């Protein structure tokens, strides 16, 4: 049985010919405190540009909550309790969809912490590796990243600070930077 999907979108335009697109992941969290915080939403954008995300119901010991973080991502704790998917169902879904892959994120330290916290709550291990997007980029692409990211956000009108939107932003910025000039 797969976990319910909070959001699913159609693929974006294809990446450059001959370039295997990576898969991207993003988390939203209860706060930025790397001791107390926990993941509240995870989104992935696969190699075809399909996006999926899950709101995560807090595990029993996850109590930290930042009003400031809530203002940024716009997800109230009550919504997680009412609509969130059990953390272990999210783990099952991620493992099924990402098995054997290297998945990329843009805030590796934070995303690794939240990934570990999610999997530890379920006494499970990821079936995939999480890497920093910087390992995919050349020095020139790193320089162009901020401007390209802003252009993607503006032209596609994608929501920021929601896991699905942020994962899709990563995919689209990478796709545009990877295209031959």
N, C-alpha and C positions, 0 to 999 in steps of 0.2 A: 504494500500500500504506500503510495507517495503522499507527501504532505501537501495540504492545500496551498495554492499559489496565490499570493496577494496581488501580483501584477505580472502580466505577460504581454510583450509587445512584438510587433513584426520586425523582421531584420532590417538593418540599414543597408545602404549600398555595399556592394562587394568590395573587399580590399584589393590591393594591387595584385595583378596576375602573378602566380608563382610564390606569393608570400602567404605562409600559413598564419592566419590570424590567431593571436593568443586569446585566452579567456580572462576576463577581469572580474574582480570581487571587491565589494565595498561593504563596510559595516557602519551603522549608526549605533550610538551607545548612550547609556544612561548619564554619563559625564565623561570628562577627559582625565579623571583620576585613575591612573594605572594600577592602583591597588584595589580600589573599591568598585570601579565601574564594571559594567557587563553589557553584552551586545543586546540591542533591542530590535534591530532589523539587519538583515543581510540581503544583498542583491548580487546577482551574477549576470554578466553579459557574455554569452558564448561566442564561439568562433564565427557564427553566422549572424551575429548581431541580435539574437533573441535575448530578451531580458526576463528574468524571474526574480521575485523578491518575497521574503517572508517576514512578517512581524513576529517577534519572538516573545512568547509569554515568559515573564521572569521566573527563573528557578526559585525554589523555596528560600535559599539564602541570599538571593540578589535583592538588596534593599536600597542601595545607594541611588539617589535621584538628584539631578541638578536641574533646577528651574531654568538656569541659563542655557543648558544643553537643550532642554525642551523648547525654548524659544527659537533655537537655531534649527532643529530638525522638525519641530511642529508635531511631535508625537507625544500625546499625554500618556502618562503611566496607566491611567484607567483604560485607554484604548488597547494597550498591550494585554491587560488582564481580561478584557472582553473579547478581543479579536485575535490576539496572538496565538501562534501555533506552538505547541509543546516543543521545547528545545530539542528533545531527542528525535522528534519527527523532522525538524529542520536539519539536524545532523544526518539522518537517514537520506533525506533528499539531496543534500550537498554531496554526500559520499557516492550516491548513485549517479549523479549528473557529472561529477568531476573526477571520478576514479582514474588514477594513473596520469592525470594531467599536471602540468605546472600552471598555476593560476597567479595572476599578477594584481598587485594593489599599489596604491600611491602613498600610503601611510603605513609602511611595513611594521614599524614598532608597535603602533596601536592595533593594526589589524591582526598581527600575530598574537598579541595579548588577548584580544577578544575572541579570536578563533580558538585559542587554547582554553579560554574560560568556558566557551560554549561546549567544546568537546569534553572537557573535564567534568562538567555538570552531568554529562551523559555517560561518563566512564567509557569513552570511545576515543578513537584516533582518526584523524583525517586520512582519506585514501588518496589524497593529492598533496602537492607541495605548494606553498605560498611563497612568492618571490616579489621583490620590489620591481615596479615598472622601470626603474632606472636601469636595470640590467638589460632592457630591450633597446635602450636609446643610445644614440651616438651623442657626442658633445654638442654637435650642431642642433640635434633634435631637442636636447635638454634646454638649450637657449630659446628655441622657438616654442616650447611647450606652453608657457604662460599665455602668450598672445593667441596661440591656436586654441587653447582651452576656452578663453573668453569668447573667441569667435564661434566656437561650437555651441556654447551656452546661449549666445545671442541668436544665432541663426536657427538652431533647432528648438529653441525655447524649452530646454530641458530643466527640470527642477534640480536644484542643488540641495545638498544635505538630506537627501533621501537616498537610500542604498541603491535602488534600481536606477534612478537618474544619474547618480555619481558613477555607477559601473558603466552605464551607457556612454557617459561623457568620456571616461577613460578609453573605451573602445573606439569611439569616433575620433578623438584626438590622435590616438595611436594610428588609426587607419589613414587619416589625412597626412600625418607626418611620414608614414611608411610608403606613401605613393611616390613614384619617381617624379622628380621636379620637371 
